[in-house]
Amino acid sequence: KVTAQSPSATAMIPSGGKIILYTDKQSKAKQVTVPDFTGLTVSQANYLATNSGLNIYINGNTSNSTAYSQSLEKGTKVDEGTVITVSFRQIVNVE
């Protein structure tokens, strides 16, 4: 019997995202630290999120873009499986 999960049942997660299920009341959510996604490409951010035990929701333009903001500040402790919104914008070359 599942007693809890992370993220919550109403949270939107990306395709292939990670859901943590707890099957006893003694289990506690594992805490992970939110990394800094700023300046990363979409693939780099996905890789970092996966290796950090987090899910990311990608917001904005994903073609030739980098992350410029995230919904939770780097260094924040959250439950494993939490969804972080990472916003991307196109890289503009100024000559």
Salt bridges, closest charged atoms under 4 A:
ASP36 OD2 - LYS74 NZ 3.88
GLU80 OE2 - LYS18 NZ 3.17
